[in-house]
Amino acid sequence: MTESAPGPGPDEPQCSAKGCRAAAVWALRWNNPKIHTPDRRKIWLACDEHRESLSAFLARRDFLKDVVPVEDRDA
Ligand SMILES: [Zn+2]
């Protein structure tokens, strides 16, 4: 677990979309009931641009649990 530092840096969370290097703004929390226990949360990070496509991908599979601001992803 890293402390969040202000400004860009090597630890700045990045969008999980393929080929995207934008700073993540959103955290998509999801769970695949076939392989994860119900309280387990996997996290994808997304920039503003990819939030919709990534969350739609997870929602189609009924994996998506919630979408929160990236700084709240561990809450
Ligand atoms: Zn992105």
N, CA, C, O and the ligand as a Tripos MOL2 file, in Angstrom:
@<TRIPOS>MOLECULE
protein
  301   299    76     0     0
PROTEIN
NO_CHARGES

@<TRIPOS>ATOM
      1 N           0.8510   -1.2050    0.0000 N.3       1 MET1
      2 CA          0.0000    0.0000    0.0000 C.3       1 MET1
      3 C           0.8850    1.2540    0.0000 C.2       1 MET1
      4 O           1.7230    1.4160    0.8870 O.2       1 MET1
      5 N           0.7070    2.1280   -0.9740 N.am      2 THR2
      6 CA          1.5270    3.3330   -1.0430 C.3       2 THR2
      7 C           0.7480    4.5340   -0.5280 C.2       2 THR2
      8 O          -0.4730    4.6040   -0.6720 O.2       2 THR2
      9 N           1.4480    5.4540    0.0590 N.am      3 GLU3
     10 CA          0.8370    6.7190    0.4530 C.3       3 GLU3
     11 C           0.5340    7.5100   -0.8110 C.2       3 GLU3
     12 O           1.3100    7.4800   -1.7660 O.2       3 GLU3
     13 N          -0.5810    8.2100   -0.8220 N.am      4 SER4
     14 CA         -0.8550    9.0100   -2.0050 C.3       4 SER4
     15 C          -0.1370   10.3440   -1.8930 C.2       4 SER4
     16 O          -0.3280   11.0850   -0.9280 O.2       4 SER4
     17 N           0.6820   10.6400   -2.8750 N.am      5 ALA5
     18 CA          1.4250   11.8880   -2.8960 C.3       5 ALA5
     19 C           0.7830   12.8340   -3.8960 C.2       5 ALA5
     20 O           0.2400   12.3940   -4.9100 O.2       5 ALA5
     21 N           0.8400   14.1200   -3.6200 N.am      6 PRO6
     22 CA          0.2530   15.0680   -4.5770 C.3       6 PRO6
     23 C           1.0910   15.1690   -5.8420 C.2       6 PRO6
     24 O           2.3100   14.9950   -5.8110 O.2       6 PRO6
     25 N           0.4330   15.4470   -6.9340 N.am      7 GLY7
     26 CA          1.1420   15.6440   -8.1940 C.3       7 GLY7
     27 C           1.5060   14.3450   -8.8610 C.2       7 GLY7
     28 O           1.3860   13.2760   -8.2620 O.2       7 GLY7
     29 N           1.9580   14.4310  -10.1210 N.am      8 PRO8
     30 CA          2.3060   13.2170  -10.8630 C.3       8 PRO8
     31 C           3.5800   12.5930  -10.3140 C.2       8 PRO8
     32 O           4.4720   13.2860   -9.8230 O.2       8 PRO8
     33 N           3.6440   11.3100  -10.4040 N.am      9 GLY9
     34 CA          4.8130   10.6010   -9.9120 C.3       9 GLY9
     35 C           4.7300    9.1710  -10.3760 C.2       9 GLY9
     36 O           3.7330    8.7830  -10.9860 O.2       9 GLY9
     37 N           5.7460    8.3700  -10.1060 N.am     10 PRO10
     38 CA          5.7520    6.9790  -10.5600 C.3      10 PRO10
     39 C           4.6200    6.1490   -9.9710 C.2      10 PRO10
     40 O           4.2240    5.1350  -10.5450 O.2      10 PRO10
     41 N           4.0990    6.5790   -8.8230 N.am     11 ASP11
     42 CA          3.0490    5.8010   -8.1850 C.3      11 ASP11
     43 C           1.6490    6.2710   -8.5690 C.2      11 ASP11
     44 O           0.6560    5.7370   -8.0750 O.2      11 ASP11
     45 N           1.5700    7.2500   -9.4340 N.am     12 GLU12
     46 CA          0.2510    7.7470   -9.8030 C.3      12 GLU12
     47 C          -0.5350    6.6490  -10.5060 C.2      12 GLU12
     48 O          -0.0510    6.0550  -11.4690 O.2      12 GLU12
     49 N          -1.7450    6.3800  -10.0280 N.am     13 PRO13
     50 CA         -2.5160    5.2960  -10.6350 C.3      13 PRO13
     51 C          -2.8640    5.6000  -12.0890 C.2      13 PRO13
     52 O          -3.2410    6.7160  -12.4440 O.2      13 PRO13
     53 N          -2.7230    4.5670  -12.9110 N.am     14 GLN14
     54 CA         -2.9560    4.7160  -14.3430 C.3      14 GLN14
     55 C          -4.1710    3.9360  -14.7790 C.2      14 GLN14
     56 O          -4.5190    2.9120  -14.1910 O.2      14 GLN14
     57 N          -4.8130    4.4340  -15.8190 N.am     15 CYS15
     58 CA         -5.9680    3.7690  -16.4070 C.3      15 CYS15
     59 C          -5.6130    2.3300  -16.7990 C.2      15 CYS15
     60 O          -4.5220    2.0710  -17.3070 O.2      15 CYS15
     61 N          -6.5470    1.3940  -16.5590 N.am     16 SER16
     62 CA         -6.3120   -0.0200  -16.8840 C.3      16 SER16
     63 C          -6.6260   -0.3650  -18.3290 C.2      16 SER16
     64 O          -6.3240   -1.4700  -18.7800 O.2      16 SER16
     65 N          -7.2260    0.5610  -19.0590 N.am     17 ALA17
     66 CA         -7.5730    0.2650  -20.4500 C.3      17 ALA17
     67 C          -6.3020    0.0120  -21.2520 C.2      17 ALA17
     68 O          -5.2640    0.6370  -21.0320 O.2      17 ALA17
     69 N          -6.4180   -0.9250  -22.1890 N.am     18 LYS18
     70 CA         -5.2560   -1.3220  -22.9730 C.3      18 LYS18
     71 C          -4.6840   -0.1300  -23.7420 C.2      18 LYS18
     72 O          -5.4050    0.5450  -24.4780 O.2      18 LYS18
     73 N          -3.3990    0.1210  -23.5690 N.am     19 GLY19
     74 CA         -2.7470    1.1770  -24.3220 C.3      19 GLY19
     75 C          -2.9660    2.5740  -23.7880 C.2      19 GLY19
     76 O          -2.3960    3.5310  -24.3100 O.2      19 GLY19
     77 N          -3.7800    2.7090  -22.7590 N.am     20 CYS20
     78 CA         -4.0650    4.0370  -22.2150 C.3      20 CYS20
     79 C          -3.1200    4.3150  -21.0540 C.2      20 CYS20
     80 O          -2.9610    3.4920  -20.1530 O.2      20 CYS20
     81 N          -2.4960    5.4870  -21.0930 N.am     21 ARG21
     82 CA         -1.5630    5.8320  -20.0300 C.3      21 ARG21
     83 C          -2.0510    7.0260  -19.2390 C.2      21 ARG21
     84 O          -1.2890    7.6560  -18.5060 O.2      21 ARG21
     85 N          -3.3180    7.3280  -19.3930 N.am     22 ALA22
     86 CA         -3.8760    8.4780  -18.6760 C.3      22 ALA22
     87 C          -3.9540    8.1780  -17.1810 C.2      22 ALA22
     88 O          -4.0310    7.0210  -16.7680 O.2      22 ALA22
     89 N          -3.9320    9.2230  -16.3950 N.am     23 ALA23
     90 CA         -4.0920    9.0690  -14.9510 C.3      23 ALA23
     91 C          -5.4980    8.5610  -14.6540 C.2      23 ALA23
     92 O          -6.4770    9.0210  -15.2420 O.2      23 ALA23
     93 N          -5.5780    7.6170  -13.7440 N.am     24 ALA24
     94 CA         -6.8820    7.0710  -13.3850 C.3      24 ALA24
     95 C          -7.6520    8.0620  -12.5290 C.2      24 ALA24
     96 O          -7.0900    8.7220  -11.6540 O.2      24 ALA24
     97 N          -8.9350    8.1530  -12.7930 N.am     25 VAL25
     98 CA         -9.8200    9.0200  -12.0270 C.3      25 VAL25
     99 C         -10.8360    8.1740  -11.2600 C.2      25 VAL25
    100 O         -11.3100    8.5600  -10.1910 O.2      25 VAL25
    101 N         -11.1570    7.0110  -11.8320 N.am     26 TRP26
    102 CA        -12.1900    6.1450  -11.2750 C.3      26 TRP26
    103 C         -11.6210    4.7760  -10.9490 C.2      26 TRP26
    104 O         -10.6830    4.3020  -11.5920 O.2      26 TRP26
    105 N         -12.1990    4.1600   -9.9520 N.am     27 ALA27
    106 CA        -11.8730    2.7770   -9.6160 C.3      27 ALA27
    107 C         -13.1390    1.9520   -9.7870 C.2      27 ALA27
    108 O         -14.1640    2.2130   -9.1570 O.2      27 ALA27
    109 N         -13.0440    0.9500  -10.6580 N.am     28 LEU28
    110 CA        -14.1680    0.0550  -10.8960 C.3      28 LEU28
    111 C         -13.9400   -1.1920  -10.0480 C.2      28 LEU28
    112 O         -12.9700   -1.9210  -10.2530 O.2      28 LEU28
    113 N         -14.8190   -1.4250   -9.1160 N.am     29 ARG29
    114 CA        -14.6490   -2.5680   -8.2160 C.3      29 ARG29
    115 C         -15.5750   -3.6830   -8.6630 C.2      29 ARG29
    116 O         -16.7790   -3.4900   -8.8300 O.2      29 ARG29
    117 N         -14.9810   -4.8570   -8.8550 N.am     30 TRP30
    118 CA        -15.7590   -5.9460   -9.4270 C.3      30 TRP30
    119 C         -15.3810   -7.2640   -8.7920 C.2      30 TRP30
    120 O         -14.3980   -7.3830   -8.0600 O.2      30 TRP30
    121 N         -16.2070   -8.2520   -9.1060 N.am     31 ASN31
    122 CA        -16.0510   -9.5830   -8.5170 C.3      31 ASN31
    123 C         -16.5940  -10.6040   -9.5050 C.2      31 ASN31
    124 O         -17.7080  -10.4600  -10.0100 O.2      31 ASN31
    125 N         -15.8130  -11.6200   -9.7750 N.am     32 ASN32
    126 CA        -16.2820  -12.7270  -10.6050 C.3      32 ASN32
    127 C         -16.6700  -13.8760   -9.6860 C.2      32 ASN32
    128 O         -15.8030  -14.5560   -9.1370 O.2      32 ASN32
    129 N         -17.9780  -14.0940   -9.5170 N.am     33 PRO33
    130 CA        -18.4280  -15.0910   -8.5260 C.3      33 PRO33
    131 C         -17.9320  -16.5060   -8.8170 C.2      33 PRO33
    132 O         -17.9400  -17.3580   -7.9290 O.2      33 PRO33
    133 N         -17.5030  -16.7610  -10.0450 N.am     34 LYS34
    134 CA        -16.9940  -18.1030  -10.3580 C.3      34 LYS34
    135 C         -15.6110  -18.3540   -9.7870 C.2      34 LYS34
    136 O         -15.2540  -19.4980   -9.5040 O.2      34 LYS34
    137 N         -14.8310  -17.2990   -9.6150 N.am     35 ILE35
    138 CA        -13.4650  -17.4940   -9.1390 C.3      35 ILE35
    139 C         -13.1270  -16.7250   -7.8660 C.2      35 ILE35
    140 O         -12.0970  -16.9760   -7.2410 O.2      35 ILE35
    141 N         -13.9960  -15.7880   -7.4840 N.am     36 HIS36
    142 CA        -13.7110  -14.9940   -6.2880 C.3      36 HIS36
    143 C         -14.7550  -15.2580   -5.2130 C.2      36 HIS36
    144 O         -15.9170  -15.5320   -5.5120 O.2      36 HIS36
    145 N         -14.3270  -15.1720   -3.9630 N.am     37 THR37
    146 CA        -15.3040  -15.2240   -2.8840 C.3      37 THR37
    147 C         -16.1120  -13.9240   -2.9330 C.2      37 THR37
    148 O         -15.6380  -12.9130   -3.4500 O.2      37 THR37
    149 N         -17.3460  -13.9570   -2.3870 N.am     38 PRO38
    150 CA        -18.2460  -12.8050   -2.5510 C.3      38 PRO38
    151 C         -17.7060  -11.4940   -1.9980 C.2      38 PRO38
    152 O         -18.0730  -10.4270   -2.4890 O.2      38 PRO38
    153 N         -16.8530  -11.5480   -0.9960 N.am     39 ASP39
    154 CA        -16.3660  -10.2970   -0.4200 C.3      39 ASP39
    155 C         -15.0800   -9.8030   -1.0820 C.2      39 ASP39
    156 O         -14.5550   -8.7490   -0.7250 O.2      39 ASP39
    157 N         -14.5900  -10.5550   -2.0270 N.am     40 ARG40
    158 CA        -13.3780  -10.1710   -2.7460 C.3      40 ARG40
    159 C         -13.6930   -9.0590   -3.7370 C.2      40 ARG40
    160 O         -14.7380   -9.0870   -4.3870 O.2      40 ARG40
    161 N         -12.7980   -8.0800   -3.8580 N.am     41 ARG41
    162 CA        -12.9800   -7.0260   -4.8530 C.3      41 ARG41
    163 C         -11.7290   -6.8980   -5.7110 C.2      41 ARG41
    164 O         -10.6310   -6.6520   -5.2120 O.2      41 ARG41
    165 N         -11.9230   -7.0690   -7.0050 N.am     42 LYS42
    166 CA        -10.8640   -6.7470   -7.9440 C.3      42 LYS42
    167 C         -11.0700   -5.2920   -8.3510 C.2      42 LYS42
    168 O         -12.1970   -4.7970   -8.3600 O.2      42 LYS42
    169 N          -9.9910   -4.6190   -8.6840 N.am     43 ILE43
    170 CA        -10.1130   -3.2070   -9.0350 C.3      43 ILE43
    171 C          -9.4790   -2.9260  -10.3950 C.2      43 ILE43
    172 O          -8.3290   -3.2800  -10.6550 O.2      43 ILE43
    173 N         -10.2560   -2.2880  -11.2420 N.am     44 TRP44
    174 CA         -9.7240   -1.7240  -12.4720 C.3      44 TRP44
    175 C          -9.7430   -0.2250  -12.3050 C.2      44 TRP44
    176 O         -10.6820    0.3430  -11.7470 O.2      44 TRP44
    177 N          -8.7010    0.4040  -12.7910 N.am     45 LEU45
    178 CA         -8.6570    1.8620  -12.7460 C.3      45 LEU45
    179 C          -9.0110    2.4090  -14.1210 C.2      45 LEU45
    180 O          -8.6860    1.8090  -15.1460 O.2      45 LEU45
    181 N          -9.6730    3.5390  -14.1280 N.am     46 ALA46
    182 CA        -10.0920    4.1090  -15.4040 C.3      46 ALA46
    183 C          -9.9510    5.6250  -15.4080 C.2      46 ALA46
    184 O         -10.2010    6.2950  -14.4050 O.2      46 ALA46
    185 N          -9.5450    6.1460  -16.5570 N.am     47 CYS47
    186 CA         -9.6000    7.5910  -16.7640 C.3      47 CYS47
    187 C         -11.0480    7.9430  -17.1190 C.2      47 CYS47
    188 O         -11.8930    7.0620  -17.2810 O.2      47 CYS47
    189 N         -11.3140    9.2350  -17.2360 N.am     48 ASP48
    190 CA        -12.6770    9.6510  -17.5690 C.3      48 ASP48
    191 C         -13.1500    9.0330  -18.8790 C.2      48 ASP48
    192 O         -14.3080    8.6360  -19.0140 O.2      48 ASP48
    193 N         -12.2370    8.9590  -19.8350 N.am     49 GLU49
    194 CA        -12.5950    8.4760  -21.1690 C.3      49 GLU49
    195 C         -12.9770    7.0000  -21.1710 C.2      49 GLU49
    196 O         -13.8710    6.5930  -21.9140 O.2      49 GLU49
    197 N         -12.3110    6.1980  -20.3520 N.am     50 HIS50
    198 CA        -12.5290    4.7530  -20.4040 C.3      50 HIS50
    199 C         -13.4490    4.2240  -19.3180 C.2      50 HIS50
    200 O         -13.7410    3.0290  -19.2720 O.2      50 HIS50
    201 N         -13.8960    5.0920  -18.4650 N.am     51 ARG51
    202 CA        -14.7770    4.6270  -17.3840 C.3      51 ARG51
    203 C         -15.9850    3.8790  -17.9580 C.2      51 ARG51
    204 O         -16.3580    2.8100  -17.4740 O.2      51 ARG51
    205 N         -16.5870    4.4640  -18.9980 N.am     52 GLU52
    206 CA        -17.8170    3.8890  -19.5150 C.3      52 GLU52
    207 C         -17.5840    2.5360  -20.1920 C.2      52 GLU52
    208 O         -18.3260    1.5850  -19.9490 O.2      52 GLU52
    209 N         -16.5560    2.4480  -21.0390 N.am     53 SER53
    210 CA        -16.3390    1.1940  -21.7560 C.3      53 SER53
    211 C         -15.8980    0.0820  -20.8140 C.2      53 SER53
    212 O         -16.3250   -1.0630  -20.9630 O.2      53 SER53
    213 N         -15.0480    0.4090  -19.8480 N.am     54 LEU54
    214 CA        -14.6020   -0.6180  -18.9070 C.3      54 LEU54
    215 C         -15.7460   -1.0680  -17.9970 C.2      54 LEU54
    216 O         -15.8930   -2.2590  -17.7230 O.2      54 LEU54
    217 N         -16.5460   -0.1240  -17.5350 N.am     55 SER55
    218 CA        -17.6380   -0.5260  -16.6480 C.3      55 SER55
    219 C         -18.7140   -1.2760  -17.4230 C.2      55 SER55
    220 O         -19.3560   -2.1740  -16.8770 O.2      55 SER55
    221 N         -18.9180   -0.9180  -18.6890 N.am     56 ALA56
    222 CA        -19.8890   -1.6580  -19.5020 C.3      56 ALA56
    223 C         -19.4290   -3.0990  -19.7070 C.2      56 ALA56
    224 O         -20.2370   -4.0270  -19.6690 O.2      56 ALA56
    225 N         -18.1410   -3.2790  -19.9210 N.am     57 PHE57
    226 CA        -17.5740   -4.6170  -20.0870 C.3      57 PHE57
    227 C         -17.8590   -5.4770  -18.8530 C.2      57 PHE57
    228 O         -18.2840   -6.6260  -18.9740 O.2      57 PHE57
    229 N         -17.6240   -4.9140  -17.6730 N.am     58 LEU58
    230 CA        -17.8530   -5.6580  -16.4350 C.3      58 LEU58
    231 C         -19.3440   -5.8450  -16.1690 C.2      58 LEU58
    232 O         -19.7700   -6.9040  -15.7080 O.2      58 LEU58
    233 N         -20.1250   -4.8230  -16.4580 N.am     59 ALA59
    234 CA        -21.5580   -4.8980  -16.1860 C.3      59 ALA59
    235 C         -22.2220   -5.9700  -17.0510 C.2      59 ALA59
    236 O         -23.1320   -6.6620  -16.5950 O.2      59 ALA59
    237 N         -21.7700   -6.1060  -18.2920 N.am     60 ARG60
    238 CA        -22.3260   -7.1320  -19.1840 C.3      60 ARG60
    239 C         -22.1580   -8.5240  -18.5900 C.2      60 ARG60
    240 O         -22.9950   -9.4010  -18.8100 O.2      60 ARG60
    241 N         -21.0890   -8.7280  -17.8470 N.am     61 ARG61
    242 CA        -20.8280  -10.0400  -17.2540 C.3      61 ARG61
    243 C         -21.3580  -10.1390  -15.8230 C.2      61 ARG61
    244 O         -21.1390  -11.1370  -15.1380 O.2      61 ARG61
    245 N         -22.0580   -9.0920  -15.3820 N.am     62 ASP62
    246 CA        -22.5600   -9.0510  -14.0110 C.3      62 ASP62
    247 C         -21.4440   -9.0850  -12.9790 C.2      62 ASP62
    248 O         -21.6280   -9.5820  -11.8680 O.2      62 ASP62
    249 N         -20.2900   -8.5540  -13.3520 N.am     63 PHE63
    250 CA        -19.1630   -8.5340  -12.4180 C.3      63 PHE63
    251 C         -19.0740   -7.2210  -11.6510 C.2      63 PHE63
    252 O         -18.5250   -7.1690  -10.5500 O.2      63 PHE63
    253 N         -19.6140   -6.1720  -12.2390 N.am     64 LEU64
    254 CA        -19.3930   -4.8430  -11.6810 C.3      64 LEU64
    255 C         -20.1320   -4.6460  -10.3660 C.2      64 LEU64
    256 O         -21.3380   -4.8760  -10.2820 O.2      64 LEU64
    257 N         -19.4050   -4.2210   -9.3470 N.am     65 LYS65
    258 CA        -20.0260   -3.9540   -8.0450 C.3      65 LYS65
    259 C         -20.2600   -2.4670   -7.8630 C.2      65 LYS65
    260 O         -21.3940   -2.0370   -7.6530 O.2      65 LYS65
    261 N         -19.1990   -1.6800   -7.9400 N.am     66 ASP66
    262 CA        -19.3990   -0.2380   -7.8640 C.3      66 ASP66
    263 C         -18.2480    0.5170   -8.5050 C.2      66 ASP66
    264 O         -17.1790   -0.0350   -8.7660 O.2      66 ASP66
    265 N         -18.4970    1.7840   -8.7460 N.am     67 VAL67
    266 CA        -17.5030    2.6800   -9.3260 C.3      67 VAL67
    267 C         -17.3240    3.8360   -8.3610 C.2      67 VAL67
    268 O         -18.2810    4.5260   -8.0120 O.2      67 VAL67
    269 N         -16.0900    4.0390   -7.9380 N.am     68 VAL68
    270 CA        -15.8240    5.0710   -6.9340 C.3      68 VAL68
    271 C         -14.6530    5.9320   -7.3980 C.2      68 VAL68
    272 O         -13.8580    5.5020   -8.2340 O.2      68 VAL68
    273 N         -14.5440    7.1430   -6.8610 N.am     69 PRO69
    274 CA        -13.3510    7.9480   -7.1720 C.3      69 PRO69
    275 C         -12.0970    7.1700   -6.7940 C.2      69 PRO69
    276 O         -12.0880    6.4320   -5.8090 O.2      69 PRO69
    277 N         -11.0440    7.3390   -7.5800 N.am     70 VAL70
    278 CA         -9.8670    6.4840   -7.4060 C.3      70 VAL70
    279 C          -9.2760    6.5870   -5.9980 C.2      70 VAL70
    280 O          -8.7170    5.6160   -5.4870 O.2      70 VAL70
    281 N          -9.3990    7.7610   -5.3680 N.am     71 GLU71
    282 CA         -8.8250    7.8910   -4.0180 C.3      71 GLU71
    283 C          -9.6330    7.1300   -2.9690 C.2      71 GLU71
    284 O          -9.1760    6.9360   -1.8420 O.2      71 GLU71
    285 N         -10.8360    6.7030   -3.3480 N.am     72 ASP72
    286 CA        -11.6620    5.9340   -2.4110 C.3      72 ASP72
    287 C         -11.6440    4.4420   -2.6890 C.2      72 ASP72
    288 O         -12.4530    3.7000   -2.1310 O.2      72 ASP72
    289 N         -10.7310    3.9890   -3.5440 N.am     73 ARG73
    290 CA        -10.8170    2.5980   -4.0100 C.3      73 ARG73
    291 C         -10.5990    1.5690   -2.9210 C.2      73 ARG73
    292 O         -11.0660    0.4360   -3.0440 O.2      73 ARG73
    293 N          -9.9080    1.9330   -1.8670 N.am     74 ASP74
    294 CA         -9.6830    0.9630   -0.7940 C.3      74 ASP74
    295 C         -10.6740    1.1260    0.3590 C.2      74 ASP74
    296 O         -10.5990    0.4230    1.3670 O.2      74 ASP74
    297 N         -11.5860    2.0520    0.1900 N.am     75 ALA75
    298 CA        -12.5360    2.3250    1.2830 C.3      75 ALA75
    299 C         -13.5070    1.1640    1.4590 C.2      75 ALA75
    300 O         -14.3770    1.2120    2.3290 O.2      75 ALA75
    301 ZN         -8.0240    5.4420  -20.2020 Zn       76 ZN76
@<TRIPOS>BOND
     1     1     2 1
     2     2     3 1
     3     3     4 2
     4     3     5 am
     5     5     6 1
     6     6     7 1
     7     7     8 2
     8     7     9 am
     9     9    10 1
    10    10    11 1
    11    11    12 2
    12    11    13 am
    13    13    14 1
    14    14    15 1
    15    15    16 2
    16    15    17 am
    17    17    18 1
    18    18    19 1
    19    19    20 2
    20    19    21 am
    21    21    22 1
    22    22    23 1
    23    23    24 2
    24    23    25 am
    25    25    26 1
    26    26    27 1
    27    27    28 2
    28    27    29 am
    29    29    30 1
    30    30    31 1
    31    31    32 2
    32    31    33 am
    33    33    34 1
    34    34    35 1
    35    35    36 2
    36    35    37 am
    37    37    38 1
    38    38    39 1
    39    39    40 2
    40    39    41 am
    41    41    42 1
    42    42    43 1
    43    43    44 2
    44    43    45 am
    45    45    46 1
    46    46    47 1
    47    47    48 2
    48    47    49 am
    49    49    50 1
    50    50    51 1
    51    51    52 2
    52    51    53 am
    53    53    54 1
    54    54    55 1
    55    55    56 2
    56    55    57 am
    57    57    58 1
    58    58    59 1
    59    59    60 2
    60    59    61 am
    61    61    62 1
    62    62    63 1
    63    63    64 2
    64    63    65 am
    65    65    66 1
    66    66    67 1
    67    67    68 2
    68    67    69 am
    69    69    70 1
    70    70    71 1
    71    71    72 2
    72    71    73 am
    73    73    74 1
    74    74    75 1
    75    75    76 2
    76    75    77 am
    77    77    78 1
    78    78    79 1
    79    79    80 2
    80    79    81 am
    81    81    82 1
    82    82    83 1
    83    83    84 2
    84    83    85 am
    85    85    86 1
    86    86    87 1
    87    87    88 2
    88    87    89 am
    89    89    90 1
    90    90    91 1
    91    91    92 2
    92    91    93 am
    93    93    94 1
    94    94    95 1
    95    95    96 2
    96    95    97 am
    97    97    98 1
    98    98    99 1
    99    99   100 2
   100    99   101 am
   101   101   102 1
   102   102   103 1
   103   103   104 2
   104   103   105 am
   105   105   106 1
   106   106   107 1
   107   107   108 2
   108   107   109 am
   109   109   110 1
   110   110   111 1
   111   111   112 2
   112   111   113 am
   113   113   114 1
   114   114   115 1
   115   115   116 2
   116   115   117 am
   117   117   118 1
   118   118   119 1
   119   119   120 2
   120   119   121 am
   121   121   122 1
   122   122   123 1
   123   123   124 2
   124   123   125 am
   125   125   126 1
   126   126   127 1
   127   127   128 2
   128   127   129 am
   129   129   130 1
   130   130   131 1
   131   131   132 2
   132   131   133 am
   133   133   134 1
   134   134   135 1
   135   135   136 2
   136   135   137 am
   137   137   138 1
   138   138   139 1
   139   139   140 2
   140   139   141 am
   141   141   142 1
   142   142   143 1
   143   143   144 2
   144   143   145 am
   145   145   146 1
   146   146   147 1
   147   147   148 2
   148   147   149 am
   149   149   150 1
   150   150   151 1
   151   151   152 2
   152   151   153 am
   153   153   154 1
   154   154   155 1
   155   155   156 2
   156   155   157 am
   157   157   158 1
   158   158   159 1
   159   159   160 2
   160   159   161 am
   161   161   162 1
   162   162   163 1
   163   163   164 2
   164   163   165 am
   165   165   166 1
   166   166   167 1
   167   167   168 2
   168   167   169 am
   169   169   170 1
   170   170   171 1
   171   171   172 2
   172   171   173 am
   173   173   174 1
   174   174   175 1
   175   175   176 2
   176   175   177 am
   177   177   178 1
   178   178   179 1
   179   179   180 2
   180   179   181 am
   181   181   182 1
   182   182   183 1
   183   183   184 2
   184   183   185 am
   185   185   186 1
   186   186   187 1
   187   187   188 2
   188   187   189 am
   189   189   190 1
   190   190   191 1
   191   191   192 2
   192   191   193 am
   193   193   194 1
   194   194   195 1
   195   195   196 2
   196   195   197 am
   197   197   198 1
   198   198   199 1
   199   199   200 2
   200   199   201 am
   201   201   202 1
   202   202   203 1
   203   203   204 2
   204   203   205 am
   205   205   206 1
   206   206   207 1
   207   207   208 2
   208   207   209 am
   209   209   210 1
   210   210   211 1
   211   211   212 2
   212   211   213 am
   213   213   214 1
   214   214   215 1
   215   215   216 2
   216   215   217 am
   217   217   218 1
   218   218   219 1
   219   219   220 2
   220   219   221 am
   221   221   222 1
   222   222   223 1
   223   223   224 2
   224   223   225 am
   225   225   226 1
   226   226   227 1
   227   227   228 2
   228   227   229 am
   229   229   230 1
   230   230   231 1
   231   231   232 2
   232   231   233 am
   233   233   234 1
   234   234   235 1
   235   235   236 2
   236   235   237 am
   237   237   238 1
   238   238   239 1
   239   239   240 2
   240   239   241 am
   241   241   242 1
   242   242   243 1
   243   243   244 2
   244   243   245 am
   245   245   246 1
   246   246   247 1
   247   247   248 2
   248   247   249 am
   249   249   250 1
   250   250   251 1
   251   251   252 2
   252   251   253 am
   253   253   254 1
   254   254   255 1
   255   255   256 2
   256   255   257 am
   257   257   258 1
   258   258   259 1
   259   259   260 2
   260   259   261 am
   261   261   262 1
   262   262   263 1
   263   263   264 2
   264   263   265 am
   265   265   266 1
   266   266   267 1
   267   267   268 2
   268   267   269 am
   269   269   270 1
   270   270   271 1
   271   271   272 2
   272   271   273 am
   273   273   274 1
   274   274   275 1
   275   275   276 2
   276   275   277 am
   277   277   278 1
   278   278   279 1
   279   279   280 2
   280   279   281 am
   281   281   282 1
   282   282   283 1
   283   283   284 2
   284   283   285 am
   285   285   286 1
   286   286   287 1
   287   287   288 2
   288   287   289 am
   289   289   290 1
   290   290   291 1
   291   291   292 2
   292   291   293 am
   293   293   294 1
   294   294   295 1
   295   295   296 2
   296   295   297 am
   297   297   298 1
   298   298   299 1
   299   299   300 2
@<TRIPOS>SUBSTRUCTURE
     1 MET1         2 RESIDUE 1 A MET
     2 THR2         6 RESIDUE 1 A THR
     3 GLU3        10 RESIDUE 1 A GLU
     4 SER4        14 RESIDUE 1 A SER
     5 ALA5        18 RESIDUE 1 A ALA
     6 PRO6        22 RESIDUE 1 A PRO
     7 GLY7        26 RESIDUE 1 A GLY
     8 PRO8        30 RESIDUE 1 A PRO
     9 GLY9        34 RESIDUE 1 A GLY
    10 PRO10       38 RESIDUE 1 A PRO
    11 ASP11       42 RESIDUE 1 A ASP
    12 GLU12       46 RESIDUE 1 A GLU
    13 PRO13       50 RESIDUE 1 A PRO
    14 GLN14       54 RESIDUE 1 A GLN
    15 CYS15       58 RESIDUE 1 A CYS
    16 SER16       62 RESIDUE 1 A SER
    17 ALA17       66 RESIDUE 1 A ALA
    18 LYS18       70 RESIDUE 1 A LYS
    19 GLY19       74 RESIDUE 1 A GLY
    20 CYS20       78 RESIDUE 1 A CYS
    21 ARG21       82 RESIDUE 1 A ARG
    22 ALA22       86 RESIDUE 1 A ALA
    23 ALA23       90 RESIDUE 1 A ALA
    24 ALA24       94 RESIDUE 1 A ALA
    25 VAL25       98 RESIDUE 1 A VAL
    26 TRP26      102 RESIDUE 1 A TRP
    27 ALA27      106 RESIDUE 1 A ALA
    28 LEU28      110 RESIDUE 1 A LEU
    29 ARG29      114 RESIDUE 1 A ARG
    30 TRP30      118 RESIDUE 1 A TRP
    31 ASN31      122 RESIDUE 1 A ASN
    32 ASN32      126 RESIDUE 1 A ASN
    33 PRO33      130 RESIDUE 1 A PRO
    34 LYS34      134 RESIDUE 1 A LYS
    35 ILE35      138 RESIDUE 1 A ILE
    36 HIS36      142 RESIDUE 1 A HIS
    37 THR37      146 RESIDUE 1 A THR
    38 PRO38      150 RESIDUE 1 A PRO
    39 ASP39      154 RESIDUE 1 A ASP
    40 ARG40      158 RESIDUE 1 A ARG
    41 ARG41      162 RESIDUE 1 A ARG
    42 LYS42      166 RESIDUE 1 A LYS
    43 ILE43      170 RESIDUE 1 A ILE
    44 TRP44      174 RESIDUE 1 A TRP
    45 LEU45      178 RESIDUE 1 A LEU
    46 ALA46      182 RESIDUE 1 A ALA
    47 CYS47      186 RESIDUE 1 A CYS
    48 ASP48      190 RESIDUE 1 A ASP
    49 GLU49      194 RESIDUE 1 A GLU
    50 HIS50      198 RESIDUE 1 A HIS
    51 ARG51      202 RESIDUE 1 A ARG
    52 GLU52      206 RESIDUE 1 A GLU
    53 SER53      210 RESIDUE 1 A SER
    54 LEU54      214 RESIDUE 1 A LEU
    55 SER55      218 RESIDUE 1 A SER
    56 ALA56      222 RESIDUE 1 A ALA
    57 PHE57      226 RESIDUE 1 A PHE
    58 LEU58      230 RESIDUE 1 A LEU
    59 ALA59      234 RESIDUE 1 A ALA
    60 ARG60      238 RESIDUE 1 A ARG
    61 ARG61      242 RESIDUE 1 A ARG
    62 ASP62      246 RESIDUE 1 A ASP
    63 PHE63      250 RESIDUE 1 A PHE
    64 LEU64      254 RESIDUE 1 A LEU
    65 LYS65      258 RESIDUE 1 A LYS
    66 ASP66      262 RESIDUE 1 A ASP
    67 VAL67      266 RESIDUE 1 A VAL
    68 VAL68      270 RESIDUE 1 A VAL
    69 PRO69      274 RESIDUE 1 A PRO
    70 VAL70      278 RESIDUE 1 A VAL
    71 GLU71      282 RESIDUE 1 A GLU
    72 ASP72      286 RESIDUE 1 A ASP
    73 ARG73      290 RESIDUE 1 A ARG
    74 ASP74      294 RESIDUE 1 A ASP
    75 ALA75      298 RESIDUE 1 A ALA
    76 ZN76       301 GROUP 0 **** ****
